[in-house]
Amino acid sequence: MFIARSAWRLAIALVLPLGVAQGQAETIQVVIDKLVFTPATITAKVGDTIEWINKDPIVHTATVKDAWEVMIPAKKMVSQHLDKPEAVDFHCRFHPNMKGRLTVQE
């Protein structure tokens, strides 16, 4: 009986951290290289962070019309915390052919 209780407690101890890890925020990297967002389609959750990594020698933006804009200097990384659910198309204000889609879920 003692062995069965110990095994049960061990099983619970191993499973509990898995449930906690699923709720943790993630960091999603979006690389800008040769005038392209990669990935161009991003799915994230509220609380996640996007790292916009610009490998190009020129400035870019991630711009959502009438909403928000992230300025990403040449050869730099900028973080953006996602704080609300939304589905938006974004583009670079300086290079309108650079486009992407961001979906932030609850």
N, C-alpha and C positions, 0 to 999 in steps of 0.2 A: 504494500500500500504506500509506503514511504517513497519508493521508486516511482510509482505512478504520479504522485503529487509533485515530485521533483521534475519529472518529465513535463507535466502540464505547466508548471511555472516557467520552465525553460522555454517551452513553446510560446507562451504569452510574451515573455521577455524578448523573444526574437521577432515576433510579429508586430508588436507595438511600434518600434522605431520605423517600420516600413510605412505605416499609416501617417506618421509625422512627416516623413520625407516627401510624400506625395504633395503636401500642401506648401512646400517651400517655393519661394520665388526663383525663377531662372534668369540667366543672362543669355541673351540671344545676340549673336554677332552678325552684323550685316556689313559685308566688305564692299567698298567702292573701288573698282579697279577698271581702268580703261573705259570710263564713263558708263559703267554698269553697276547696278545694285545687285548683290548676290547674298542671300536669295532675294528675289524680287517680290515674292509672296511670303508674308510673315504671319504666322498665327501665334498669338501669345495670350497670357492671362494677366488680369489686373494684378499689379504687384511685381511683375517681371520688369527687367531692364533691357533695353536695346543698347548695344555698343555699336555705334556707327564708326567704322574703321575706314578712313580715306587713304588709300595707297597711291592715289593720283597726285601729281605735283601742282594741282590747282584746287581751289576752294569749291565745295559743293554744299547743297542744302538738302534736307528732307523736309519738304513743304507740303502742307495740306491747306488747300485754298480756304480762306476765311476761318482758319482754325489755329494751326500752330506751325512753327518752323524751327528746325534744328540746323544751325550753322556748323559745318564740319570743315575745319581748316585743312589745308594740304598736309599730307603725311601725318595726320593726327587722328585721335580717337575721341569721340564725345559720347557720354552716356545720357540716356533718356529713360526716366522712370515712367512706367505706364500706370496711370492711376484711375482710369475709367474705361468701361467697355465701349468699344466703337469699332466701326469698320470704315476705313478711309482709303482713298487713293492718294499717293504722295508722288512728288516729282522733285527734281532739282530746279530751283528757280533760275539758275544760270544756264542749264542745259535741259530744256523741256522734254527732250527725247528720253531722258532718264526717268523711268517710272516704276512704281511698285504699288503693292497693296498690303495694308496692315489690318489685321483683324484681332482685336483684343476682346477676349471673352471673360466672363465672371469667374 
